[in-house]
Amino acid sequence: MDTETILLIAGFAFAFIIIICSYYFSKRNVVLRQLTKVKSTSLVSVRHNQKVKVFGKVKAGTDVLTAPLSKRKCVYYYVEVKEKNGNNGSRTIFKEERVKNFMIEANGAFAVIKPQTNLKTVTSYVVQDISHSTGFLNDASPRLRHFIRTRNIGATTLFGFNKNLEYKESSIEIGERIAVLATAKWKKLNTPIEGYNYSSILELEGTQDDKLIITDDPEAFKDKL
């Protein structure tokens, strides 16, 4: 086998390994693998300090977010803007991530989740909900123009032409069902919560070494244990 053939085979093998590693270690697959290690449990049967996987619908108080592209009420959103550079791929020119503390509810039971307190203890994968693009002869909508203006995004060239931009948004909406993997902590309730009549409440927590995992991916709701 000549040197050129060996190099060609080695190149294909290297590319294949890169693709496999990118897939295996993608944020989505890392989150889903962690979730498959624990069988889901109901909120009412959770014990203190137990590692739990629970499913529930997002509840929020008066302090909620509005996702900038969709204008949906949510407790978390992530927006990213990428500039396409022809055959050279794309580069991220803007990103924004915001989160609020919230509750989840399942069968009348509640749990508090506080990702806002320390984002370093949280790993999340949120399915992309919204995608827009602008470019030559493809103008931004009024809502998108407002977003571009308020975030001071350079969306046009020196000659006034639209840049080739992609706008993507992911969010966790009020009422959306999510999966959570966390350590359960029962805590005394110092401030009353409307509609909740108990003296202690369940908090779902994570640490930097044992992350709180949150996702709305449909695959997360399939128990495999």
C-alpha positions as a LaTeX table, in Angstrom:
\begin{tabular}{lrrr}
\hline
Residue & $x$ (\AA) & $y$ (\AA) & $z$ (\AA) \\
\hline
Met1 & 0.00 & 0.00 & 0.00 \\
Asp2 & 1.51 & 3.32 & $-1.05$ \\
Thr3 & 1.92 & 6.35 & 1.19 \\
Glu4 & $-0.86$ & 8.34 & $-0.48$ \\
Thr5 & $-3.41$ & 5.57 & 0.13 \\
Ile6 & $-2.32$ & 5.18 & 3.76 \\
Leu7 & $-2.70$ & 8.93 & 4.33 \\
Leu8 & $-6.13$ & 8.90 & 2.68 \\
Ile9 & $-7.35$ & 6.03 & 4.88 \\
Ala10 & $-5.89$ & 7.70 & 7.97 \\
Gly11 & $-7.67$ & 10.94 & 7.05 \\
Phe12 & $-11.03$ & 9.18 & 6.69 \\
Ala13 & $-10.49$ & 7.32 & 9.97 \\
Phe14 & $-9.63$ & 10.54 & 11.79 \\
Ala15 & $-12.69$ & 12.31 & 10.38 \\
Phe16 & $-14.90$ & 9.37 & 11.40 \\
Ile17 & $-13.54$ & 9.45 & 14.96 \\
Ile18 & $-14.17$ & 13.20 & 15.18 \\
Ile19 & $-17.78$ & 12.74 & 14.03 \\
Ile20 & $-18.42$ & 9.93 & 16.52 \\
Cys21 & $-16.86$ & 11.88 & 19.40 \\
Ser22 & $-18.82$ & 15.02 & 18.50 \\
Tyr23 & $-22.05$ & 13.02 & 18.58 \\
Tyr24 & $-21.26$ & 11.09 & 21.76 \\
Phe25 & $-20.08$ & 14.12 & 23.71 \\
Ser26 & $-22.72$ & 16.54 & 22.41 \\
Lys27 & $-24.56$ & 18.38 & 25.17 \\
Arg28 & $-27.84$ & 16.65 & 24.29 \\
Asn29 & $-26.43$ & 13.14 & 24.49 \\
Val30 & $-24.48$ & 13.83 & 27.69 \\
Val31 & $-27.72$ & 15.01 & 29.34 \\
Leu32 & $-29.79$ & 12.08 & 28.04 \\
Arg33 & $-27.18$ & 9.53 & 29.17 \\
Gln34 & $-27.19$ & 10.97 & 32.68 \\
Leu35 & $-30.98$ & 10.77 & 32.82 \\
Thr36 & $-31.06$ & 7.11 & 31.78 \\
Lys37 & $-29.00$ & 6.15 & 34.86 \\
Val38 & $-31.85$ & 6.91 & 37.27 \\
Lys39 & $-35.42$ & 5.62 & 37.27 \\
Ser40 & $-38.06$ & 8.33 & 37.49 \\
Thr41 & $-39.98$ & 8.82 & 40.72 \\
Ser42 & $-43.01$ & 10.86 & 41.76 \\
Leu43 & $-42.54$ & 14.08 & 43.69 \\
Val44 & $-44.64$ & 12.81 & 46.60 \\
Ser45 & $-42.33$ & 9.85 & 47.29 \\
Val46 & $-39.00$ & 11.70 & 47.21 \\
Arg47 & $-36.74$ & 11.36 & 50.27 \\
His48 & $-34.26$ & 13.90 & 51.64 \\
Asn49 & $-30.81$ & 13.70 & 49.97 \\
Gln50 & $-32.11$ & 11.20 & 47.40 \\
Lys51 & $-30.78$ & 11.39 & 43.84 \\
Val52 & $-33.96$ & 11.68 & 41.80 \\
Lys53 & $-35.27$ & 11.99 & 38.28 \\
Val54 & $-38.66$ & 13.66 & 38.15 \\
Phe55 & $-41.00$ & 14.95 & 35.46 \\
Gly56 & $-43.25$ & 17.96 & 35.95 \\
Lys57 & $-44.83$ & 21.06 & 34.45 \\
Val58 & $-43.17$ & 24.42 & 34.92 \\
Lys59 & $-44.90$ & 26.83 & 37.30 \\
Ala60 & $-43.80$ & 30.38 & 37.91 \\
Gly61 & $-44.77$ & 33.36 & 40.01 \\
Thr62 & $-44.88$ & 36.96 & 38.92 \\
Asp63 & $-41.15$ & 37.10 & 38.12 \\
Val64 & $-40.96$ & 35.55 & 34.65 \\
Leu65 & $-39.02$ & 36.16 & 31.46 \\
Thr66 & $-40.21$ & 37.00 & 27.96 \\
Ala67 & $-38.22$ & 35.22 & 25.25 \\
Pro68 & $-36.97$ & 37.96 & 22.88 \\
Leu69 & $-37.74$ & 36.31 & 19.52 \\
Ser70 & $-40.97$ & 34.42 & 20.24 \\
Lys71 & $-42.26$ & 36.71 & 23.03 \\
Arg72 & $-43.28$ & 33.60 & 24.98 \\
Lys73 & $-43.49$ & 33.71 & 28.77 \\
Cys74 & $-40.75$ & 31.47 & 30.13 \\
Val75 & $-38.33$ & 30.78 & 32.98 \\
Tyr76 & $-35.31$ & 30.24 & 30.72 \\
Tyr77 & $-34.20$ & 31.29 & 27.27 \\
Tyr78 & $-31.06$ & 31.16 & 25.16 \\
Val79 & $-30.65$ & 33.20 & 21.99 \\
Glu80 & $-27.75$ & 32.89 & 19.57 \\
Val81 & $-26.97$ & 34.82 & 16.40 \\
Lys82 & $-24.52$ & 33.40 & 13.88 \\
Glu83 & $-23.04$ & 35.01 & 10.79 \\
Lys84 & $-22.66$ & 32.67 & 7.83 \\
Asn85 & $-19.38$ & 33.01 & 5.95 \\
Gly86 & $-20.04$ & 31.03 & 2.77 \\
Asn87 & $-18.00$ & 27.85 & 2.60 \\
Asn88 & $-16.08$ & 28.84 & 5.73 \\
Gly89 & $-18.99$ & 27.94 & 8.01 \\
Ser90 & $-20.33$ & 30.41 & 10.55 \\
Arg91 & $-19.32$ & 32.27 & 13.67 \\
Thr92 & $-21.31$ & 33.32 & 16.71 \\
Ile93 & $-21.60$ & 37.10 & 16.94 \\
Phe94 & $-24.14$ & 37.35 & 19.76 \\
Lys95 & $-25.57$ & 35.16 & 22.50 \\
Glu96 & $-27.80$ & 35.80 & 25.48 \\
Glu97 & $-28.91$ & 33.45 & 28.25 \\
Arg98 & $-31.30$ & 34.25 & 31.09 \\
Val99 & $-32.96$ & 32.11 & 33.74 \\
Lys100 & $-35.30$ & 32.51 & 36.71 \\
Asn101 & $-35.97$ & 30.32 & 39.71 \\
Phe102 & $-39.20$ & 28.37 & 39.29 \\
Met103 & $-41.33$ & 25.45 & 40.47 \\
Ile104 & $-42.51$ & 22.26 & 38.84 \\
Glu105 & $-45.79$ & 20.48 & 39.56 \\
Ala106 & $-46.85$ & 16.88 & 39.06 \\
Asn107 & $-50.08$ & 15.32 & 40.37 \\
Gly108 & $-50.58$ & 18.12 & 42.86 \\
Ala109 & $-47.05$ & 17.94 & 44.32 \\
Phe110 & $-44.52$ & 20.75 & 43.92 \\
Ala111 & $-40.75$ & 21.21 & 43.88 \\
Val112 & $-38.61$ & 24.34 & 43.77 \\
Ile113 & $-35.71$ & 24.67 & 41.32 \\
Lys114 & $-33.24$ & 27.55 & 41.67 \\
Pro115 & $-30.89$ & 27.62 & 38.67 \\
Gln116 & $-30.67$ & 31.41 & 38.95 \\
Thr117 & $-28.81$ & 31.05 & 42.25 \\
Asn118 & $-25.73$ & 29.43 & 40.67 \\
Leu119 & $-25.68$ & 28.55 & 36.97 \\
Lys120 & $-22.36$ & 26.71 & 37.45 \\
Thr121 & $-24.27$ & 23.92 & 39.21 \\
Val122 & $-26.66$ & 23.42 & 36.26 \\
Thr123 & $-26.39$ & 21.51 & 32.99 \\
Ser124 & $-29.31$ & 22.00 & 30.63 \\
Tyr125 & $-30.30$ & 20.99 & 27.14 \\
Val126 & $-33.27$ & 22.91 & 25.78 \\
Val127 & $-34.76$ & 22.08 & 22.39 \\
Gln128 & $-34.51$ & 24.87 & 19.82 \\
Asp129 & $-37.94$ & 26.44 & 19.30 \\
Ile130 & $-37.39$ & 29.37 & 16.94 \\
Ser131 & $-35.16$ & 29.94 & 13.92 \\
His132 & $-35.00$ & 32.99 & 11.65 \\
Ser133 & $-32.56$ & 34.17 & 9.02 \\
Thr134 & $-31.76$ & 37.41 & 7.22 \\
Gly135 & $-29.66$ & 38.08 & 4.16 \\
Phe136 & $-29.69$ & 39.46 & 0.64 \\
Leu137 & $-33.35$ & 40.20 & $-0.29$ \\
Asn138 & $-34.40$ & 38.63 & 3.02 \\
Asp139 & $-35.29$ & 41.42 & 5.44 \\
Ala140 & $-35.95$ & 41.08 & 9.15 \\
Ser141 & $-39.52$ & 41.17 & 10.46 \\
Pro142 & $-40.54$ & 44.12 & 12.69 \\
Arg143 & $-40.08$ & 41.94 & 15.80 \\
Leu144 & $-36.65$ & 40.81 & 14.64 \\
Arg145 & $-35.65$ & 44.39 & 13.81 \\
His146 & $-36.59$ & 45.40 & 17.35 \\
Phe147 & $-34.40$ & 42.60 & 18.72 \\
Ile148 & $-31.48$ & 43.63 & 16.46 \\
Arg149 & $-31.81$ & 47.27 & 17.53 \\
Thr150 & $-32.13$ & 46.67 & 21.28 \\
Arg151 & $-29.18$ & 44.24 & 21.31 \\
Asn152 & $-27.05$ & 46.50 & 19.10 \\
Ile153 & $-26.35$ & 43.70 & 16.60 \\
Gly154 & $-24.55$ & 44.74 & 13.42 \\
Ala155 & $-26.94$ & 43.18 & 10.89 \\
Thr156 & $-25.89$ & 45.14 & 7.78 \\
Thr157 & $-22.69$ & 45.73 & 5.84 \\
Leu158 & $-20.99$ & 49.09 & 5.30 \\
Phe159 & $-23.02$ & 49.41 & 2.08 \\
Gly160 & $-26.35$ & 48.78 & 3.84 \\
Phe161 & $-26.90$ & 45.21 & 2.64 \\
Asn162 & $-28.22$ & 42.56 & 5.01 \\
Lys163 & $-25.62$ & 40.21 & 6.43 \\
Asn164 & $-26.32$ & 36.48 & 6.23 \\
Leu165 & $-27.40$ & 35.92 & 9.81 \\
Glu166 & $-29.15$ & 33.07 & 11.62 \\
Tyr167 & $-31.16$ & 33.73 & 14.79 \\
Lys168 & $-31.99$ & 30.79 & 17.07 \\
Glu169 & $-33.95$ & 30.65 & 20.31 \\
Ser170 & $-34.53$ & 27.95 & 22.91 \\
Ser171 & $-36.83$ & 28.43 & 25.89 \\
Ile172 & $-38.53$ & 26.66 & 28.79 \\
Glu173 & $-42.07$ & 28.00 & 28.77 \\
Ile174 & $-44.60$ & 28.29 & 31.56 \\
Gly175 & $-46.64$ & 25.08 & 31.59 \\
Glu176 & $-44.04$ & 23.10 & 29.63 \\
Arg177 & $-43.18$ & 19.59 & 30.81 \\
Ile178 & $-39.53$ & 19.07 & 31.73 \\
Ala179 & $-37.29$ & 16.34 & 33.12 \\
Val180 & $-35.03$ & 17.10 & 36.08 \\
Leu181 & $-32.18$ & 15.08 & 37.59 \\
Ala182 & $-31.08$ & 16.41 & 40.97 \\
Thr183 & $-30.48$ & 15.84 & 44.66 \\
Ala184 & $-33.65$ & 16.26 & 46.72 \\
Lys185 & $-33.64$ & 18.55 & 49.75 \\
Trp186 & $-36.66$ & 19.03 & 52.00 \\
Lys187 & $-36.52$ & 22.55 & 53.47 \\
Lys188 & $-38.59$ & 24.56 & 55.90 \\
Leu189 & $-40.81$ & 27.06 & 54.13 \\
Asn190 & $-40.23$ & 30.51 & 55.62 \\
Thr191 & $-42.33$ & 32.48 & 53.14 \\
Pro192 & $-45.81$ & 31.18 & 52.25 \\
Ile193 & $-46.47$ & 30.23 & 48.62 \\
Glu194 & $-49.94$ & 30.86 & 47.23 \\
Gly195 & $-51.76$ & 27.56 & 46.74 \\
Tyr196 & $-49.20$ & 25.59 & 48.79 \\
Asn197 & $-50.32$ & 24.72 & 52.33 \\
Tyr198 & $-47.37$ & 22.83 & 53.82 \\
Ser199 & $-44.58$ & 23.89 & 56.21 \\
Ser200 & $-41.74$ & 22.34 & 54.17 \\
Ile201 & $-41.06$ & 22.18 & 50.47 \\
Leu202 & $-38.91$ & 20.06 & 48.18 \\
Glu203 & $-35.96$ & 21.74 & 46.50 \\
Leu204 & $-34.07$ & 20.06 & 43.66 \\
Glu205 & $-30.40$ & 21.01 & 43.77 \\
Gly206 & $-27.06$ & 20.40 & 42.13 \\
Thr207 & $-23.40$ & 21.12 & 42.82 \\
Gln208 & $-20.45$ & 21.85 & 40.55 \\
Asp209 & $-19.44$ & 18.18 & 40.83 \\
Asp210 & $-22.95$ & 16.71 & 40.64 \\
Lys211 & $-24.93$ & 18.98 & 38.35 \\
Leu212 & $-28.63$ & 19.74 & 38.38 \\
Ile213 & $-29.81$ & 18.55 & 34.95 \\
Ile214 & $-32.79$ & 20.08 & 33.17 \\
Thr215 & $-34.19$ & 19.31 & 29.71 \\
Asp216 & $-37.39$ & 19.47 & 27.69 \\
Asp217 & $-36.18$ & 16.92 & 25.11 \\
Pro218 & $-38.99$ & 14.37 & 24.45 \\
Glu219 & $-36.44$ & 11.52 & 24.66 \\
Ala220 & $-35.87$ & 12.36 & 28.32 \\
Phe221 & $-39.34$ & 11.14 & 29.29 \\
Lys222 & $-38.67$ & 7.56 & 28.17 \\
Asp223 & $-37.66$ & 5.51 & 31.22 \\
Lys224 & $-35.15$ & 2.85 & 30.18 \\
Leu225 & $-34.56$ & 1.18 & 33.56 \\
\hline
\end{tabular}
